[in-house]
Amino acid sequence: MKKTLHSLITLFLFCIISPFAFAAVGSPATQLQTVANNMISQLESNKSQLNNFSVIRRIVNQVLIPHVDVDRMSSAVVGRYWRAATPAQRSQFEKEFSYLVTTTYASALSSYDGDVVRFQPLRGNYETAQTTTVNSVVVRKSGQRIEISYDVARHDDQWKVYDFSIEHVSMVQSYRSQFQDVLAQGGMQALLTRMQTHNQSGK
């Protein structure tokens, strides 16, 4: 994967993973701050196992994917090819894409080193919004400060992330740029074959 994308994913992990849902839709900034605190606590308590890829993959599968809008993210990554894809192709893409994201996230998790995450209060009224953007800053041991923004959408009693950006570089756009050549040359089926081969090689 590209170095920039790996950096995005590494930072994203410290801010979004959580095993719980909310009874009522609260502030997405508050939700993500609580999520970040819980995730950092888990990372700290399991620091000795962060080099065990199977352990990290299981954590990511259980607590990350349910809090990401995979369908919306998949549609955005594939772009116009999503509309022409068959239901079977869409289903396979979401499966392969989820595996790709899970693998990349699990790899990034092993590099955690005591980062601190702070979310900024929202501007405006989130209570009637269907989508909004949440801003945060990651403070590293070196003192480096990295600003990250999250695009979230309302889903029943919680908010789900469908994209995030660091230094104005979008995760969705990063994946889209990696897939566009394959899509242009061979369409959706060619991309699915490429993704399946890539994912199988990592098992």
Summary of the structure (lengths in Angstrom):
residues: 203
radius of gyration: 16.9
end to end distance: 16.2
largest distance: 48.4
contacts: 594
relative contact order: 0.19
helix: 58%
strand: 18%
